[in-house]
Amino acid sequence: MDLSSYLADMKNLVDSELDGVLPSDGSVLCEAMRYSALAPGKRIRGILVLESFRICGGYEKKVIPFACAVELLHTFSLIHDDLPSMDNDDLRRGLPTCHKKFGEATAILAADGLFALAYEIMSCKDTREKIDNNGAVLDSIERISLAIGPGGMCLGQCNDMLSEGKNITLDDLKNIHSKKTGALISACIYCGARLAGAGIKQIEKLEQYASHVGLAFQIKDDILDLIGTSRELGKNPGSDEKRDKATFPSIVGKEKAAVMLENERTLAVSALEEFGEKAEVLSSLADHIVSRTR
Amino acid sequence: MDLSSYLADMKNLVDSELDGVLPSDGSVLCEAMRYSALAPGKRIRGILVLESFRICGGYEKKVIPFACAVELLHTFSLIHDDLPSMDNDDLRRGLPTCHKKFGEATAILAADGLFALAYEIMSCKDTREKIDNNGAVLDSIERISLAIGPGGMCLGQCNDMLSEGKNITLDDLKNIHSKKTGALISACIYCGARLAGAGIKQIEKLEQYASHVGLAFQIKDDILDLIGTSRELGKNPGSDEKRDKATFPSIVGKEKAAVMLENERTLAVSALEEFGEKAEVLSSLADHIVSRTR
């Protein structure tokens, strides 16, 4: 299978569905929501939902509303993280950040709008008809909420900011990122599996995969922030160093970080063993996350 | 029935449940979430859920998770609306606003955390067991998401800010507030009824009540902003005038606004006719909204 063209197809699918679910009523709010949500993202979270669903036997693209929802939620978090009072970033996905383009107030509300829209999509009748299992839909909504809330992404971002300029341990850093990035990635994998009707054992294995992929993703992000260019990344590199932020390379060194990265990739891939060939895409996705240049 | 002591009991119930659902892990994030969510609010939205549930035959306090959720969502919106880039308010519910107390970044994230927590509470297994109707739970989640998202509260707040300093018509103003305040109030009433298993006709009547109560609520808010004191209001009065914001009194005059307010109250109460004595609390709540001094 040609993974890169398969991933491109999946990304295009998510992009086109996002375009369809985002309202366009001519308001500034909707314009800002569309601007950020349709900016060229990698759509890794959406693809994780689709693939986890597929390898657990889910039929066709019925899970696409959840793939869109996690991408909307990811964009919500990027807009808020980029704000002047937080990471104060000017560039995102190769474009001026939402607040640079539309002003802070509109950016904050556009993110909130994406947040609410994600939940509308997950709970609406059309999605329920597609999935035909209200219990699984509610389990997924609950899991995603836990991943975002005060035990997940919001706490991770808060602790990440509080850690700036401080000496923290490798375990502290892992803990921050397991909440800030890992929780939503795990939730994506969980939702795909749960919505396909997977059993507990399958879900467990996939969650193992997700936790290693999530960590690999963050280690790679930190390495790219150190060595990438803004043209490649679509955001300004060196921002961790500028803000005196602990990163995997800054704590363990660049070489050891690369070893950790490879180790997480291996662990991610081996968690997929029992899925056999069906897991080819998720397995290659782990390679892709490790070798990407943006 | 002594309405004020009944309302005080309901408010205490919501307050004590909120205290129980808000995490307290010692993090700054949770401290900020608790600070804003447990500040002395009127809990009108939570009480609307409880009462709408009760008069549609809902059993006991099974709907309390939804009453908490709408209060968390209301607090989320207050924290973001108070931010320097939006309404820039220093005082809320008699206390310094969340960003004054914890800084902007933590305030933004605390609000986001409340947002996610609300959805976790609405979708969790405990709530589902209480309600025992997953379809109704999902209908309610969908309706609340619509009330908050880009067709509801977020759009209302965005348009409200954009209207500052502009001449707008009475219809424009009604439209802004039907989205900014009215949509969530209607959703509260809808959820209570839907979760109690009410029929379409009952829900329609209650939604009529909600739309009039929502408008009455906003007209009264505008009047209080004009004539109230910060001690009574728990927030700084005169902020509409300061920001050159159109309000009901500024567009139609103080006397005509008072007439409109009374008119909305009457319409709200008459929508409740077929519920008879059971609607006593909702009816008195309309009176209370009109006569309140904060």
Chai-1 contact restraints between the chains, C-beta under 6 A:
chainA,res_idxA,chainB,res_idxB,connection_type,confidence,min_distance_angstrom,max_distance_angstrom,comment,restraint_id
A,P23,B,P150,contact,1.0,0.0,6.0,A-B,restraint_1
A,L29,B,P150,contact,1.0,0.0,6.0,A-B,restraint_2
A,L29,B,L155,contact,1.0,0.0,6.0,A-B,restraint_3
A,L29,B,C158,contact,1.0,0.0,6.0,A-B,restraint_4
A,C30,B,P150,contact,1.0,0.0,6.0,A-B,restraint_5
A,H80,B,I108,contact,1.0,0.0,6.0,A-B,restraint_6
A,S85,B,E104,contact,1.0,0.0,6.0,A-B,restraint_7
A,S85,B,A105,contact,1.0,0.0,6.0,A-B,restraint_8
A,M86,B,A105,contact,1.0,0.0,6.0,A-B,restraint_9
A,E104,B,S85,contact,1.0,0.0,6.0,A-B,restraint_10
A,A105,B,S85,contact,1.0,0.0,6.0,A-B,restraint_11
A,A105,B,M86,contact,1.0,0.0,6.0,A-B,restraint_12
A,A105,B,M161,contact,1.0,0.0,6.0,A-B,restraint_13
A,I108,B,H80,contact,1.0,0.0,6.0,A-B,restraint_14
A,L109,B,C154,contact,1.0,0.0,6.0,A-B,restraint_15
A,L109,B,Q157,contact,1.0,0.0,6.0,A-B,restraint_16
A,L109,B,C158,contact,1.0,0.0,6.0,A-B,restraint_17
A,D112,B,C154,contact,1.0,0.0,6.0,A-B,restraint_18
A,G113,B,G149,contact,1.0,0.0,6.0,A-B,restraint_19
A,G113,B,P150,contact,1.0,0.0,6.0,A-B,restraint_20
A,G113,B,C154,contact,1.0,0.0,6.0,A-B,restraint_21
A,A116,B,S145,contact,1.0,0.0,6.0,A-B,restraint_22
A,A116,B,I148,contact,1.0,0.0,6.0,A-B,restraint_23
A,A116,B,G149,contact,1.0,0.0,6.0,A-B,restraint_24
A,L117,B,G149,contact,1.0,0.0,6.0,A-B,restraint_25
A,Y119,B,Y119,contact,1.0,0.0,6.0,A-B,restraint_26
A,Y119,B,S145,contact,1.0,0.0,6.0,A-B,restraint_27
A,E120,B,E142,contact,1.0,0.0,6.0,A-B,restraint_28
A,E120,B,S145,contact,1.0,0.0,6.0,A-B,restraint_29
A,E120,B,L146,contact,1.0,0.0,6.0,A-B,restraint_30
A,E120,B,G149,contact,1.0,0.0,6.0,A-B,restraint_31
A,S123,B,L138,contact,1.0,0.0,6.0,A-B,restraint_32
A,S123,B,I141,contact,1.0,0.0,6.0,A-B,restraint_33
A,S123,B,E142,contact,1.0,0.0,6.0,A-B,restraint_34
A,C124,B,E142,contact,1.0,0.0,6.0,A-B,restraint_35
A,N134,B,N134,contact,1.0,0.0,6.0,A-B,restraint_36
A,N134,B,L138,contact,1.0,0.0,6.0,A-B,restraint_37
A,L138,B,S123,contact,1.0,0.0,6.0,A-B,restraint_38
A,L138,B,N134,contact,1.0,0.0,6.0,A-B,restraint_39
A,I141,B,S123,contact,1.0,0.0,6.0,A-B,restraint_40
A,E142,B,E120,contact,1.0,0.0,6.0,A-B,restraint_41
A,E142,B,S123,contact,1.0,0.0,6.0,A-B,restraint_42
A,E142,B,C124,contact,1.0,0.0,6.0,A-B,restraint_43
A,S145,B,A116,contact,1.0,0.0,6.0,A-B,restraint_44
A,S145,B,Y119,contact,1.0,0.0,6.0,A-B,restraint_45
A,S145,B,E120,contact,1.0,0.0,6.0,A-B,restraint_46
A,L146,B,E120,contact,1.0,0.0,6.0,A-B,restraint_47
A,I148,B,A116,contact,1.0,0.0,6.0,A-B,restraint_48
A,G149,B,G113,contact,1.0,0.0,6.0,A-B,restraint_49
A,G149,B,A116,contact,1.0,0.0,6.0,A-B,restraint_50
A,G149,B,L117,contact,1.0,0.0,6.0,A-B,restraint_51
A,G149,B,E120,contact,1.0,0.0,6.0,A-B,restraint_52
A,P150,B,P23,contact,1.0,0.0,6.0,A-B,restraint_53
A,P150,B,L29,contact,1.0,0.0,6.0,A-B,restraint_54
A,P150,B,C30,contact,1.0,0.0,6.0,A-B,restraint_55
A,P150,B,G113,contact,1.0,0.0,6.0,A-B,restraint_56
A,C154,B,L109,contact,1.0,0.0,6.0,A-B,restraint_57
A,C154,B,D112,contact,1.0,0.0,6.0,A-B,restraint_58
A,C154,B,G113,contact,1.0,0.0,6.0,A-B,restraint_59
A,L155,B,L29,contact,1.0,0.0,6.0,A-B,restraint_60
A,Q157,B,L109,contact,1.0,0.0,6.0,A-B,restraint_61
A,C158,B,L29,contact,1.0,0.0,6.0,A-B,restraint_62
A,C158,B,L109,contact,1.0,0.0,6.0,A-B,restraint_63
A,M161,B,A105,contact,1.0,0.0,6.0,A-B,restraint_64
